[in-house]
């Protein structure tokens, strides 16, 4: 199928905008690749340190013609999604040996759980952990002894941070290795109803805890379609996973076989062989457009608006919020996965999952097929699904028919004609809205502002009955420079209750919502932020605010020109739970529409 003219035009716009930075980036990568196997440039003393603990494999490492794989892992056993990574290094090393290569655990990167820190002080470090992860991965790979890398990470900031590092070391081939989602527990909508009941005081904390534990109950990724699972989708659409690897449950024979296959493939794509596939060639403009299409077609996380911009910059590619809007307009919504539906990712995978979607999007001309991938083929390889045959992974054509049309549909019979992510702008700045799960009658909200500086203050006003009316809840001083741009997911239950009571309610904030953003119309990531000159700092209670997704409007209808900005007390943001260590990050954070990054 010929490429859709809209996708072609958007890609060309990105390519032209990116040409200076992309050309400079590729020139750096080619120059570093020309130096050949990294180990060849180490002095004898350097090599002796690097190989001291490698036992019988020392001779292989010294020979230079045997590929050496660097493993960068985000393992810890507090994150359910990352707990399965504990045994991956040994499995990878054994598979590498079987393929005639060596592998070393190059280093670890931190991995925090946003589920633990939601609504807590630690959430103020969450976004900046992406930059720390990129830096830590850079330290791991700086030993300069590797011919390719395997990146072990799944959750919210971990994959974006690892991609930034992989792009920075783009002359090295790299494969991302997932661990898969936990098996299904308490249905997500039941969990959310319990949260709403708790917010209204209908059940006690014991009832809430019982529901939460039944939902998050074992190893693997949380099963709703938030940022972690959006990351996994992205790695497939962008060709950094092995095909079909994302949503195989942990501890299964196929999961283990795919991990071993990733190690084998990592040995095949080094510069020592005939299939050299550096990350810099995978992460080009077409790959990022494919990732954007995947994000819109699946109704993925709003956090990826921030992360994709930062990831692309590390690859020399310049993305803007307008690109997200344009791709969304061209891409039909093919999936309904919680919070955009009742299904979880296991149901989504069983219904046909990513192979179904990629195959049909290719047929519709909405994806670039002619891309470089770690599988060694174009994107059509990702329309296949892995099978375990006599202990070996084989790939077969993915399903062409949806096995559940309440979860998955074709582009021609999609749930919506667009992906549901909208750019909004006006005198309050530039923001984004995810409306794929928002009722059509709420796509436009015009109501008086109720202004807050913390999400806890919103909850207090809710409990006091002060929000029982139409209103636009404005939560400001939540941007990266103010307090690290924490997620405000704790607002979702109370605002949803207000919607259920029949009120027209919207949220406007320079902060983030969760990757599980759902039914509440929310203009988020507003830039410039309140602390950086944004006019959101001048809004007062009672000002009429208009939030209109279809029109792309974010306006305060009052005259803000003669007002002074609010002067909040942010002294409490600078210390406690490690925040002292991140002063330099807050001071140097970029704007949210530029990725909110520090290192890129």
C-alpha positions in Angstrom: 0.0 0.0 0.0 1.4 3.4 -0.9 2.3 5.6 2.1 -0.6 7.9 3.1 0.2 11.4 1.8 -0.4 13.0 5.2 2.1 10.7 6.9 4.6 11.4 4.0 4.1 15.1 4.4 4.5 15.1 8.2 7.7 13.0 7.9 9.2 15.3 5.3 8.4 18.3 7.6 10.2 16.6 10.5 13.1 15.7 8.2 13.6 19.2 6.9 13.3 20.7 10.4 15.8 18.2 11.7 18.3 18.2 8.9 21.1 20.3 10.6 20.9 18.4 13.9 20.4 15.0 12.4 23.3 15.4 9.9 25.6 16.5 12.7 24.4 13.6 14.9 25.0 11.0 12.1 28.4 12.5 11.4 29.4 11.9 15.0 28.1 8.4 15.0 29.8 7.4 11.7 33.1 8.8 13.0 32.9 6.7 16.2 31.9 3.6 14.2 34.9 4.0 12.0 37.1 3.4 15.1 36.1 -0.3 14.9 35.6 -2.7 17.8 35.8 -0.7 21.0 38.0 -3.1 22.9 40.8 -2.7 20.3 41.7 0.7 21.6 42.2 -0.2 25.3 45.6 -0.5 26.8 46.7 -3.8 28.3 46.0 -2.5 31.8 42.5 -1.3 30.8 41.7 -4.7 29.3 43.0 -6.6 32.3 40.6 -4.7 34.6 37.7 -5.2 32.2 38.2 -9.0 31.9 39.6 -9.9 35.3 36.5 -11.7 36.5 35.6 -13.3 33.2 37.3 -16.7 33.8 37.6 -18.9 30.8 36.2 -16.3 28.5 39.2 -13.9 28.9 40.9 -15.3 25.7 37.7 -14.8 23.7 37.6 -11.2 24.8 41.2 -10.6 24.0 40.7 -12.0 20.5 38.6 -9.0 19.4 36.8 -11.0 16.8 34.3 -12.4 19.3 31.3 -10.0 20.0 31.0 -8.8 23.5 27.5 -7.7 24.6 27.0 -5.1 27.3 23.9 -5.6 29.5 22.4 -2.4 31.0 19.7 -3.4 33.5 17.1 -1.5 35.4 16.5 -4.5 37.7 15.2 -4.1 41.2 12.7 -6.3 43.0 10.4 -3.5 44.2 9.1 -2.8 40.7 6.9 -5.7 39.8 7.6 -5.0 36.1 11.4 -5.3 36.7 11.5 -8.1 39.2 11.7 -10.7 36.4 15.0 -9.1 35.2 16.9 -10.7 38.1 17.8 -13.8 36.2 18.1 -12.2 32.7 21.9 -11.5 32.8 22.8 -15.2 33.5 20.3 -16.3 30.8 21.8 -13.8 28.3 25.3 -14.8 29.1 24.5 -18.4 28.5 22.8 -17.6 25.2 25.7 -15.4 24.1 28.2 -18.2 24.8 26.0 -20.6 22.8 26.2 -18.1 19.9 30.0 -17.8 20.1 30.0 -14.5 21.9 30.5 -13.0 25.4 28.3 -10.8 27.5 29.0 -8.7 30.6 26.7 -6.9 32.9 27.8 -3.3 32.0 25.9 -1.6 34.8 22.6 -0.9 36.4 20.4 2.2 36.2 17.9 3.3 38.9 14.2 2.5 38.4 11.5 4.1 40.5 7.9 3.1 40.6 5.4 5.9 39.9 2.8 3.7 41.4 4.6 3.8 44.8 5.3 7.6 44.6 1.9 8.7 43.2 0.8 11.7 45.4 3.9 11.4 47.5 7.0 13.7 47.7 9.1 11.1 45.8 7.0 11.8 42.6 8.9 15.1 42.4 12.0 13.2 41.4 10.2 11.0 38.9 10.5 12.9 35.6 14.2 13.8 36.4 14.9 10.1 36.9 14.7 9.8 33.1 17.8 12.0 32.9 19.5 10.1 35.7 18.9 6.8 33.9 20.4 8.2 30.7 23.4 9.4 32.6 23.8 6.1 34.5 23.5 4.1 31.2 26.2 6.4 29.8 28.5 5.5 32.6 27.8 1.8 32.1 28.7 2.0 28.4 31.7 4.4 28.9 34.0 1.5 29.5 34.2 1.2 25.7 34.4 -2.6 25.7 31.2 -3.6 24.0 30.1 -4.4 20.4 26.4 -4.2 21.1 24.1 -3.6 24.0 21.0 -5.1 25.5 18.8 -2.7 27.5 16.6 -4.2 30.2 13.8 -1.8 31.2 10.1 -1.3 31.0 8.5 1.3 33.1 7.6 5.0 32.8 10.9 6.9 32.7 13.2 3.9 32.3 12.7 3.1 28.6 12.9 6.8 27.6 16.1 7.2 29.6 17.6 4.1 28.1 16.6 5.2 24.6 18.3 8.5 25.2 21.5 6.6 26.2 21.2 4.2 23.3 20.9 7.1 20.9 23.9 8.8 22.4 25.9 5.6 21.9 24.1 5.2 18.5 27.1 3.7 16.7 26.5 0.6 18.9 23.7 -1.8 18.0 21.2 -2.2 20.7 18.1 -4.3 21.5 15.5 -3.6 24.1 14.4 -6.6 26.1 11.1 -6.6 27.9 9.8 -8.8 30.7 6.0 -8.7 30.0 2.8 -7.9 31.9 1.6 -9.6 35.0 -1.4 -11.9 34.6 -4.8 -10.2 34.9 -6.1 -9.5 38.4 -9.0 -7.4 39.5 -10.5 -5.7 36.5 -9.3 -2.1 36.1 -12.7 -0.5 36.0 -13.6 -2.3 39.3 -10.4 -1.0 40.9 -11.2 2.6 39.7 -14.8 2.4 41.1 -13.3 1.4 44.4 -11.0 4.4 44.3 -14.0 6.7 43.5 -16.0 5.1 46.4 -13.0 5.8 48.7 -12.8 9.4 47.6 -16.5 9.9 48.5 -16.0 8.1 51.9 -18.2 5.2 50.9 -15.6 2.5 51.8 -12.8 2.5 54.3 -9.0 2.2 53.7 -9.1 -1.6 54.3 -11.6 -2.0 51.4 -9.4 0.2 49.2 -6.3 -1.8 50.1 -8.0 -5.1 49.3 -8.9 -3.9 45.8 -5.4 -2.5 45.1 -3.7 -5.7 46.2 -6.0 -7.7 44.0 -5.2 -5.5 41.0 -1.4 -5.4 41.5 -0.7 -8.9 42.5 2.4 -10.5 40.9 5.5 -10.1 38.8 5.2 -8.1 35.6 4.0 -4.8 34.3 0.8 -3.3 35.6 -1.9 -4.4 33.2 -3.6 -1.1 32.4 -2.4 0.7 29.3 -0.4 3.4 30.9 3.1 4.7 30.3 4.9 1.4 30.9 2.9 -0.6 28.4 2.9 2.4 26.0 6.7 2.2 26.2 6.6 -1.5 25.1 4.3 -0.7 22.2 6.7 2.1 21.2 9.7 -0.2 21.1 7.9 -2.5 18.7 6.6 0.2 16.4 10.1 1.7 16.3 11.9 -1.6 15.7 13.9 -1.9 18.9 12.2 -5.0 20.3 12.2 -8.4 18.6 8.8 -8.7 16.9 6.0 -9.6 19.2 8.1 -9.5 22.3 6.1 -6.8 24.3 3.2 -8.6 26.0 4.4 -12.2 26.7 3.9 -12.9 30.4 6.9 -13.3 32.7 8.1 -16.8 33.6 6.7 -18.5 30.5 8.8 -20.6 28.1 8.2 -18.2 25.2 9.3 -15.2 27.4 12.6 -17.0 28.2 13.2 -18.1 24.6 12.7 -14.5 23.4 15.2 -13.2 25.9 17.7 -15.8 24.6 16.9 -14.9 21.1 17.6 -11.2 21.8 21.1 -12.2 23.0 21.7 -14.2 19.9 20.5 -11.4 17.7 22.7 -8.9 19.6 25.7 -10.9 18.5 24.6 -11.0 14.8 24.1 -7.2 14.4 27.5 -6.0 15.6 30.1 -4.5 13.3 32.0 -7.8 13.5 29.4 -9.5 11.3 27.5 -8.8 8.1 24.3 -7.4 9.6 25.6 -4.3 11.4 22.6 -2.4 12.6 23.6 0.5 14.8 20.9 2.3 16.9 21.5 5.5 15.0 20.2 3.9 11.8 17.1 2.5 13.6 16.1 5.8 15.3 15.5 8.0 12.3 12.6 10.3 11.4 10.6 7.4 10.0 10.9 5.4 13.1 9.7 8.3 15.3 6.7 8.9 13.0 5.9 5.1 13.3 6.1 5.5 17.0 3.7 8.4 17.0 1.3 6.5 14.8 1.4 3.6 17.3 0.8 6.0 20.2 -2.3 7.4 18.5 -3.7 4.2 17.2 -3.5 2.6 20.6 -4.6 5.6 22.7 -1.3 5.6 24.6 0.1 7.6 27.4 0.3 11.4 27.4 3.7 11.0 29.1 5.1 9.9 25.8 4.5 13.5 24.5 7.3 14.6 26.8 9.5 11.5 26.3 9.4 11.2 22.6 10.5 14.8 22.1 13.5 14.2 24.4 14.3 10.8 22.9 14.2 12.2 19.4 16.5 15.1 20.3 19.1 12.6 21.5 18.9 11.2 17.9 19.2 14.6 16.2 15.4 14.6 15.3 13.3 17.6 16.2 9.7 16.8 17.2 7.1 19.3 18.2 3.7 19.1 19.8 2.3 20.0 16.4 3.6 16.8 15.0 1.7 14.8 17.6 -1.5 16.7 16.7 -1.0 16.1 13.0 -0.3 12.4 13.4 -3.3 12.1 15.6 -5.5 13.7 13.0 -4.3 11.1 10.4 -4.4 8.0 12.6 -7.6 6.1 13.6 -8.0 4.8 17.1 -8.0 1.1 16.7 -7.8 -0.1 20.3 -9.9 0.2 23.5 -7.6 -0.7 26.4 -8.1 0.6 29.9 -8.4 3.6 30.6 -9.8 4.0 27.1 -11.9 0.8 27.5 -12.5 -2.1 29.9 -9.8 -4.5 28.6 -6.3 -4.9 30.0 -3.1 -5.5 27.9 -3.5 -9.3 28.3 -6.9 -9.1 26.7 -5.5 -6.7 24.0 -2.7 -9.1 23.2 -5.1 -12.1 23.1 -7.4 -10.2 20.7 -4.5 -9.8 18.2 -2.4 -7.1 19.8 0.5 -5.4 18.1 0.9 -7.7 15.2 -2.7 -7.2 14.2 -2.4 -3.4 14.5 1.0 -3.1 12.7 -0.2 -5.3 9.8 -3.4 -3.3 9.3 -1.7 0.1 9.7 0.9 -1.0 7.1 -1.9 -2.1 4.7 -3.6 1.3 5.2 -0.3 3.2 4.3 -0.1 4.7 7.8 3.3 3.4 8.7 6.7 3.4 7.1 7.6 -0.1 6.2 11.1 0.7 4.8 12.9 1.2 8.1 15.9 -0.4 9.8 15.0 -2.6 12.7 16.8 -5.0 15.1 15.0 -7.9 13.4 16.9 -7.1 10.2 13.8 -6.6 8.1 11.4 -3.7 7.5 8.5 -3.1 9.8 6.5 -5.9 8.2 8.4 -8.3 10.4 6.4 -6.8 13.3 3.2 -7.9 11.8 4.3 -11.4 12.8 3.9 -13.1 16.2 6.4 -15.3 17.9 5.7 -19.0 18.5 7.8 -21.6 20.4 8.5 -24.6 18.2 10.6 -27.5 19.6 12.2 -25.0 22.0 13.0 -22.4 19.4 11.4 -19.2 18.5 9.8 -18.9 15.1 7.6 -16.2 13.7 4.3 -16.6 12.0 1.9 -14.1 10.3 -0.1 -12.3 13.0 -3.9 -12.5 13.0 -5.8 -10.6 10.3 -9.1 -10.7 12.1 -9.8 -9.2 15.5 -10.6 -11.8 18.0 -12.6 -9.3 20.0 -13.9 -6.3 18.2 -14.7 -4.5 21.5 -10.9 -4.3 22.0 -9.4 -4.2 18.5 -10.7 -2.9 15.1 -9.3 -2.3 11.7 -8.5 1.2 10.5 -11.5 1.2 8.3 -13.8 0.3 11.2 -12.0 2.1 14.0 -13.4 3.3 17.3 -12.6 6.9 16.3 -11.3 8.5 13.1 -8.5 10.2 15.0 -6.1 9.2 17.8 -7.6 11.6 20.3 -4.5 13.6 21.2 -5.0 17.3 20.6 -2.7 20.3 20.9 -4.4 23.3 22.6 -3.1 26.8 22.7 -4.1 30.4 23.6 -3.2 33.1 26.0 -2.6 30.4 28.7 0.1 28.8 26.6 0.5 25.5 24.8 -0.8 22.3 26.2 -2.0 18.8 25.1 -5.2 17.0 25.7 -5.9 13.3 25.4 -9.6 12.9 24.6 -9.8 9.3 23.4 -11.7 8.3 26.6 -13.4 11.7 27.1 -17.2 11.9 26.4 -17.8 14.1 23.3 -20.0 16.5 25.2 -17.0 17.3 27.4 -14.6 18.1 24.5 -15.5 21.8 25.1 -15.7 23.1 28.7 -16.2 26.8 29.5 -16.5 27.4 33.2 -15.1 29.5 36.1 -11.6 28.8 37.3 -10.9 27.4 40.7 -7.1 27.8 41.2 -4.8 25.6 43.3 -1.1 25.2 43.9 -1.1 21.6 45.0 -3.2 18.5 44.3 -3.8 18.0 48.0 -5.5 21.4 48.1 -7.9 20.2 45.3 -8.8 17.1 47.4 -9.4 19.3 50.4 -11.8 21.5 48.5 -13.6 18.5 47.1 -14.1 17.0 50.6 -15.4 20.4 51.7 -18.0 20.5 49.0 -16.4 23.5 47.3 -16.3 21.9 43.8 -19.9 20.8 43.4 -20.4 22.9 40.3 -19.2 23.4 36.8 -15.5 24.5 37.0 -12.1 24.4 35.5 -9.7 23.2 38.1 -6.3 25.0 37.5 -3.4 23.4 39.3 -0.2 25.5 38.7 3.4 25.6 39.8 3.6 21.9 38.9 6.1 22.3 36.0 9.6 20.9 35.8 11.3 24.1 37.2 8.8 24.5 40.1 8.8 21.0 41.6 9.9 18.5 38.9 6.5 18.1 37.2 5.0 15.3 39.2 2.0 13.3 37.9 -1.3 14.5 39.4 -3.0 11.1 39.0 -4.4 11.5 42.5 -6.9 14.0 41.0 -8.5 11.5 38.7 -10.9 9.9 41.2 -12.3 13.2 42.7 -12.7 14.9 39.3 -14.4 11.8 37.9 -16.8 11.9 40.8 -17.7 15.5 39.9 -18.3 14.4 36.3 -20.6 11.5 37.5 -22.6 14.1 39.5 -23.4 15.9 36.2 -21.0 18.8 36.5 -18.9 20.0 33.5 -15.3 19.9 34.8 -11.9 20.2 33.2 -8.3 20.3 34.5 -5.7 22.8 33.3 -2.2 22.3 34.7 1.5 22.9 33.9 2.1 19.5 35.5 1.5 15.9 34.2 -1.3 13.5 34.5 -0.7 9.8 34.7 -0.2 7.6 31.7 -3.6 6.3 32.8 -5.2 9.7 32.0 -8.8 8.9 31.1 -12.3 10.4 31.3 -11.5 13.9 32.6 -10.8 16.5 30.0 -7.4 17.8 30.9 -5.1 20.4 29.3 -1.7 19.3 30.6 2.0 20.1 30.2 1.0 23.8 29.8 4.1 25.7 28.6 5.5 28.1 29.6 5.0 26.9 33.1 3.8 29.2 35.8 7.3 29.6 37.3 8.8 30.4 33.9 6.6 33.4 32.9 3.4 31.4 31.9 0.2 33.4 32.1 -1.3 30.5 34.0 0.3 32.2 37.0 -2.1 35.2 36.5 -5.4 33.3 36.6 -7.7 34.0 39.5 -10.7 32.2 41.0 -13.8 33.0 38.9 -12.0 33.8 35.6 -13.8 32.1 32.8 -11.6 29.5 31.1 -12.4 27.9 27.8 -10.9 24.5 27.0 -11.9 23.3 23.5 -10.2 20.2 22.2 -11.7 20.2 18.7 -10.8 23.9 18.2 -7.4 23.5 19.8 -8.2 26.4 22.3 -6.9 27.0 25.8 -8.0 30.5 26.8 -8.7 32.6 29.8 -11.5 35.0 28.8 -10.4 37.6 31.4 -7.8 40.3 30.6 -4.5 39.1 32.2 -2.2 41.8 30.8 -2.3 44.1 33.9 -2.1 41.4 36.6 0.9 40.4 38.5 1.8 36.6 38.6 1.1 34.7 41.8 4.1 34.3 44.1 3.8 30.8 45.6 5.9 29.5 48.5 8.1 26.8 46.9 10.6 26.6 49.7 9.3 23.2 50.7 10.1 21.7 47.3 13.8 21.9 47.7 14.5 19.4 50.4 13.3 16.0 51.8 13.3 12.5 50.1 16.3 13.4 48.1 15.0 16.6 46.5 18.1 18.5 47.7 20.1 16.5 45.1 18.0 17.7 42.3 18.3 21.5 42.6 20.5 21.5 39.5 17.9 19.6 37.6 15.0 22.0 38.5 17.2 25.0 37.7 18.1 23.7 34.2 15.0 21.8 33.1 13.7 22.6 29.6 10.2 23.5 28.8 7.6 20.7 28.6 7.0 21.2 24.9 10.7 20.7 24.4 10.8 17.4 26.4 11.4 18.9 29.8 14.9 17.5 29.7 18.2 18.4 31.4 20.7 16.2 29.5 19.3 16.8 26.0 
